[in-house]
């Protein structure tokens, strides 16, 4: 779907907010919040390699269904572990742990054209955290007392395995991703470092093909897109639960 010039200039500025998922505070402080940089202008010194088999990350082998309750209404998401096993596994694990219960949507961009609804910062459950700090938080694993980060994971269309740690531009890939940023996609927010996603995610409010190959989509809204459309900044996730497919989650070892 083509984007008009006005929308393109606005979303380039807005895209920076998608970088604020799972990054250290020092990274945020060194990046201007009004940056108009395109999403593919990422740090290219990240080591690009598939995660080793013994890395301590949950994996979703198959699919799962997650239900959010927001403003009293359900949103159902089909999570795709077939095409994004680590990204989907991380998300389903966080849902199952109750990490998203009570967190807020700290960033909503609908004007002048629909863009994204972003939330999932664990800090947002703490009323003492200032609003301007939201977007910098990560999931801290209670077993290690350290933030959990996952690699950027995007599977090219028709490929057997995802690419890890690289955007498609960095990998010089011309193929489209298997999971695209169509309206209702659910994807991970991250910092400029490719392997920095943690807990923050976003819903797409429109087809956003210019994000394809730069951010990891891991599922799609199958019910309740009207509820997504009505989310306002500050709205809470009242609850999140795994409705089905939890047996496909292989926990971190």
C-alpha positions in Angstrom: 0.0 0.0 0.0 1.4 3.4 -1.0 2.0 6.1 1.6 1.5 9.7 0.8 4.3 12.2 1.4 2.7 13.7 4.5 2.3 10.3 6.2 5.8 9.2 5.2 7.5 12.3 6.8 5.4 11.9 10.0 6.1 8.2 10.4 9.8 8.6 9.9 9.8 10.8 13.0 7.4 8.5 14.8 9.4 5.3 14.1 12.1 6.3 16.6 9.7 5.4 19.4 9.8 1.8 18.2 13.4 1.8 19.2 12.6 2.2 22.8 11.8 -1.4 23.6 14.3 -3.1 25.8 17.2 -0.7 25.8 19.6 0.5 28.4 18.9 4.0 29.8 22.2 5.2 28.5 21.2 4.4 25.0 18.0 6.3 25.4 19.8 9.4 26.8 22.2 9.6 23.9 19.4 9.4 21.3 17.4 12.5 20.4 13.7 11.9 21.0 12.8 14.0 18.0 15.0 11.9 15.7 13.7 11.6 12.1 16.0 8.8 11.3 14.6 5.9 9.3 14.3 2.5 11.2 17.0 0.9 9.1 19.7 3.3 10.4 20.7 0.9 13.1 24.0 0.1 14.7 25.9 -2.2 12.4 28.5 -3.4 14.9 26.0 -5.9 16.4 27.3 -9.4 15.9 25.0 -11.2 13.5 24.6 -14.8 14.3 21.9 -17.3 15.2 21.5 -17.8 18.9 23.2 -20.9 20.2 21.0 -23.9 21.0 21.9 -23.6 24.7 20.9 -19.9 25.1 18.5 -19.4 28.0 15.4 -18.3 26.0 11.9 -19.8 25.8 10.8 -21.0 22.4 7.3 -21.5 20.9 7.1 -24.6 18.8 3.9 -24.0 16.9 1.2 -21.4 17.6 -0.6 -20.0 20.6 -3.6 -17.8 21.2 -3.4 -14.9 23.6 -6.3 -12.8 24.9 -5.9 -9.3 26.2 -8.7 -7.4 28.1 -8.4 -3.7 27.4 -11.1 -1.2 28.4 -13.3 -4.2 29.3 -13.1 -5.7 25.8 -11.1 -8.6 24.4 -8.4 -8.6 21.8 -7.3 -12.0 20.5 -3.8 -12.5 19.1 -2.6 -15.5 17.1 1.1 -15.9 18.0 3.2 -17.5 15.3 6.0 -19.7 16.7 6.4 -21.4 13.4 8.0 -18.3 11.8 9.3 -16.5 14.9 9.9 -19.1 17.5 12.1 -17.1 19.9 10.2 -13.8 19.6 6.9 -15.7 20.0 8.2 -17.8 22.8 9.4 -14.7 24.7 6.0 -13.1 24.3 4.0 -16.1 25.4 6.3 -16.7 28.3 5.8 -13.1 29.5 2.0 -13.3 29.1 2.0 -16.6 31.1 4.1 -14.9 33.9 1.6 -12.1 34.2 4.1 -9.5 33.1 1.6 -7.6 31.0 -1.2 -7.4 33.6 -1.7 -3.8 34.5 0.9 -2.3 32.1 0.0 0.7 30.0 0.1 1.8 26.4 2.6 4.7 26.7 2.7 5.6 23.0 -0.2 5.9 20.6 0.2 7.5 17.1 -3.0 7.9 15.1 -2.6 11.4 13.6 -2.4 12.5 10.9 -2.6 8.9 9.8 -2.9 5.6 11.8 0.5 4.2 12.8 1.0 2.2 16.0 -0.1 1.5 19.6 2.9 0.7 21.7 3.0 -0.7 25.3 4.4 -3.4 27.5 6.9 -1.5 29.5 7.0 -3.3 32.9 7.8 0.1 34.6 4.3 1.4 33.8 2.8 -0.6 36.6 4.7 1.6 39.1 2.9 4.9 39.6 6.1 6.5 40.9 7.8 6.1 37.5 7.5 9.4 35.6 5.6 9.2 32.3 8.7 10.5 30.3 10.6 7.4 31.5 8.1 5.0 30.0 9.5 3.3 26.9 12.9 2.5 28.5 12.0 -0.5 30.5 12.8 -4.2 30.0 11.7 -7.5 31.5 14.0 -8.4 34.4 14.1 -12.2 34.8 13.6 -13.0 38.5 15.8 -16.1 38.1 18.9 -14.1 37.1 18.0 -10.5 38.3 19.1 -9.3 34.8 17.1 -8.0 31.9 16.2 -10.5 29.2 16.8 -9.5 25.7 16.0 -11.4 22.5 17.7 -11.4 19.1 16.1 -9.7 16.2 14.4 -12.6 14.4 12.9 -12.2 10.9 12.2 -15.1 8.5 12.5 -14.3 4.8 9.5 -15.5 2.7 10.0 -19.1 1.7 13.1 -19.6 3.8 13.5 -22.5 6.2 15.0 -20.5 9.0 14.8 -16.9 10.3 17.7 -14.4 10.1 19.1 -13.4 13.5 20.7 -10.2 14.7 20.4 -8.4 11.3 17.8 -6.3 9.6 17.2 -7.3 6.0 19.1 -4.2 4.8 22.1 -5.2 6.9 21.9 -8.8 5.5 21.4 -7.4 1.9 18.1 -9.4 1.6 15.8 -8.4 -1.2 13.0 -10.9 -0.2 10.0 -9.9 1.8 9.6 -11.2 5.3 7.2 -14.1 6.0 5.4 -12.0 8.6 4.6 -8.6 7.3 3.5 -5.3 9.0 -0.1 -5.5 7.7 -2.8 -3.8 9.8 -3.2 -5.8 13.0 0.3 -7.1 13.1 1.9 -7.5 16.6 5.7 -6.8 16.7 8.5 -6.2 19.1 9.8 -2.7 19.9 13.6 -2.4 20.4 16.4 0.1 20.7 18.8 1.0 17.8 20.7 -2.2 18.7 19.1 -5.0 16.8 19.2 -7.6 19.6 17.6 -5.4 22.3 13.9 -6.3 22.3 12.6 -7.4 25.7 8.9 -6.9 26.7 7.6 -3.8 24.7 5.5 -4.5 21.7 3.2 -2.7 19.3 0.0 -3.1 17.3 0.0 -1.7 13.8 -3.0 0.5 13.0 -2.4 0.3 9.2 -0.3 -1.5 6.6 3.3 -0.3 7.3 5.5 -2.1 4.7 8.5 0.2 5.3 8.9 -1.5 8.7 9.2 -4.9 7.1 12.6 -6.4 7.5 13.6 -4.1 10.3 11.3 -5.1 13.2 10.1 -8.6 14.2 6.5 -9.4 13.7 5.4 -12.4 15.7 1.6 -12.5 15.4 -1.7 -10.9 14.3 -4.9 -9.6 15.9 -7.6 -12.0 14.9 -10.4 -10.5 17.0 -11.0 -7.1 18.5 -9.2 -4.8 16.1 -11.9 -2.2 16.8 -10.7 -2.3 20.4 -7.1 -1.7 19.3 -8.3 1.2 17.2 -9.8 2.8 20.3 -6.8 2.5 22.6 -5.7 5.8 24.0 -2.3 6.7 25.6 -2.4 5.6 29.2 -4.9 2.8 28.8 -4.1 -0.3 30.7 -3.9 -4.0 29.8 -6.4 -5.2 32.4 -5.3 -8.8 31.9 -3.5 -11.0 29.4 -3.7 -14.8 29.3 -2.7 -17.7 27.1 -6.0 -19.1 25.8 -4.5 -22.1 23.9 -1.1 -23.4 22.8 0.7 -23.1 26.1 1.9 -26.7 25.6 3.9 -25.5 22.6 6.0 -23.2 24.8 9.4 -24.7 25.6 10.7 -22.8 28.7 14.2 -21.6 29.1 16.4 -24.3 30.5 
